[in-house]
Amino acid sequence: MYLDARYLLQADDDSLIYLQTKGFRYGPPEIQAKVAKGEVVDPSQYYFRFYMTFETGSKKYDWLNRAIGIGYAMRLGNAVVYDAYLIK
């Protein structure tokens, strides 16, 4: 699976931040089938990695326009749980 997800975040001060994540999720077909059905699967059984870019017009968060993040994720039923890190 190729991941291309886009989010519009609203900060506590009402600043808007556009977040785009791109990445991949792959693994053995039987594991991918379980994940696709929404079954909880040990995340060590498949690969789910992504990178993040940001856009904002906010002066406070302008530094995000030059930032890149990376992370990994796992599916838990109908939810996706991300662990993300900013690269400095």
C-alpha positions in Angstrom: 0.0 0.0 0.0 1.3 3.5 -0.9 0.3 6.1 1.7 -0.5 9.7 0.7 -2.5 11.3 3.5 -3.2 15.0 4.0 -4.4 16.7 7.1 -5.3 20.3 8.1 -4.3 20.9 11.7 -5.5 23.7 13.9 -3.1 24.8 16.6 -4.2 26.0 20.0 -3.8 29.6 18.8 -6.0 28.9 15.8 -3.0 28.7 13.4 -3.6 26.3 10.5 -0.9 23.8 9.5 -1.2 21.5 6.5 0.5 18.1 7.0 1.2 15.6 4.3 2.4 12.1 5.0 3.8 9.7 2.3 5.1 6.2 2.8 4.5 2.5 2.5 2.9 -0.4 4.2 3.8 -3.9 3.1 4.4 -7.4 4.3 3.4 -11.0 3.7 0.0 -11.3 1.9 -1.6 -13.2 4.8 -0.6 -10.4 7.2 -1.7 -7.6 4.9 -5.1 -9.4 4.6 -5.5 -9.4 8.4 -4.5 -5.7 8.6 -6.9 -4.8 5.8 -9.8 -6.6 7.6 -9.1 -4.4 10.7 -7.6 -7.2 12.8 -5.0 -6.2 15.3 -1.6 -7.5 14.1 1.7 -7.2 15.8 3.4 -4.3 14.0 6.7 -6.2 13.8 4.9 -8.5 11.2 4.7 -5.8 8.6 6.5 -2.6 7.4 4.6 0.8 7.8 6.9 3.8 7.5 6.3 7.4 6.3 7.7 10.9 6.0 6.0 14.2 6.7 6.1 17.7 5.3 4.3 20.8 6.5 3.0 24.1 5.2 1.7 27.0 7.1 1.3 30.8 6.8 1.7 31.2 10.5 4.7 33.3 11.6 4.8 31.3 14.9 5.1 28.0 13.1 7.0 29.2 10.0 9.9 26.8 11.0 7.6 23.9 10.0 7.8 25.0 6.4 11.5 23.9 6.4 11.0 20.7 8.5 10.7 17.1 7.7 9.4 14.3 9.9 9.7 10.5 9.7 7.8 7.9 11.5 6.2 4.5 11.7 2.7 3.4 12.3 0.4 0.4 13.0 -3.2 -0.3 12.4 -5.4 -1.0 15.4 -8.8 -2.1 14.1 -10.2 1.0 12.2 -7.6 3.3 13.7 -4.0 4.1 12.7 -1.5 4.9 15.5 1.6 7.0 14.5 4.9 7.5 16.2 6.5 10.5 14.5 9.8 12.3 14.9 11.0 15.7 13.6 14.4 15.6 11.9 16.7 18.4 13.0 
